[in-house]
Amino acid sequence: MSTDVRPPAGIGEAATRRQVVAWGLWDWGSAAFNAVILTFVFSVYLTDAVGEDLPGSISASTWLGWSLGIAGFLIAVLAPVTGQRFDAAGRRKWALGVLTFATVGCMAAMFLVRDSYQYLWLGLVLLAAGSVIFELAGVPYNAMLRQVSTPSNIGRVSGFGWAMGYFGGIVLLLLCYFGFIAGDGDSRGFLGLTTDGGLNIRTVALLAAVWFAVFAIPVLVKVPELTRPHADPGADKAGFVESYRVLWRDLRDLWSADRRTVYFLVASALFRDGLAGVFTFGAVLAVNVYGIGAGDVLLFGVAANVVSALGALTAGRFDDRIGPKTVIMTSLIAMIVVGIVLMGVSGPAMFWIFGLLLCLFVGPAQSSARTFLARITPPGREGQMFGLYATTGRAVSFLSPTLFGLFAWWFAADRAGILGLVIVLAIGLAALTVVKAPERG
């Protein structure tokens, strides 16, 4: 199997500025699911309002964790073969469109989830299904990176996409907060929507669905469909079960021809889990350890996303000049140092300074991880590799939460949980050092 990463004709050569912007707008729109539905608004609504009076000994939060755990398992199982099949059939853009609007459908249906525990199960099913479909949509989207870039600008294009995601999340969260959530009493936001039956939050879900749908359209219009690559013999004719045999064959071939890809998938899974942990536990640490008021956490979240976006944009240029491995390693080393400093300081001011400094390096590491894989992936197998990228990430997603909890418990202090995150980042950094950097294109 050839590992030459120079793109064949039609891949990355006809990309225009409009196509790059159209591709980035999908990231801008996708923040509607990540930020609004999954992280800050709808999931909180399910646990704090819909499931508040849930009978029985199992809490709504526990049911939420189990449902998302099942979703994560399905993503890990399905992502590689779906990406492989889309590429082999030359239907990457078609798959992105179908999966995106299926996600939008799940989001719109969340409007039906009223503020009553009888609707909790509908909400959990829609959230879990949306999570699976959304993650699968990310596979053909990430695989498109090579279509809208060249070896000389792939870092800037990837950084632009990440930044658009951060900025899109900020804008939509602010719109949702001030329009539908802010205030007290029976009506909220400057639109004055009633909280009866959770109407204000259900309307947020509807707005998020429309937001994602609108900003997903440009990439489906401007970026051409993938030409069938014929790079994976038999994959286009394989049935669903047979696709796993093709995947196993390809992994054996990849291991024999270029083990670097396998090593990178493992290393990136480790440090990406550490990056995820920074955002997962940032709010908890801000309130419980550094004394930031609960009302100011949203402001810190907005600032953190701005800083991460600016970091991704800036690092994209360095990625193209010095390579993604150097950017990732520099970012991880900086985050480890800042994390250690955070364990020794106290007070809101110190958290604002060093917390934002930590976030400055999250965007670059995420963006350059995507370009690293795109640069070393055999042409025509981008979907398969980014499917494996999603799978390996899910496989180790327990590390950061487990180590954070372990050290917080061991030292009887939430502050000590930072050490767990630092250790995960350090393990990822150590694993990355042995991975050969991509050739300069």
Disulfide bonds with the S-S distance in Angstrom:
none
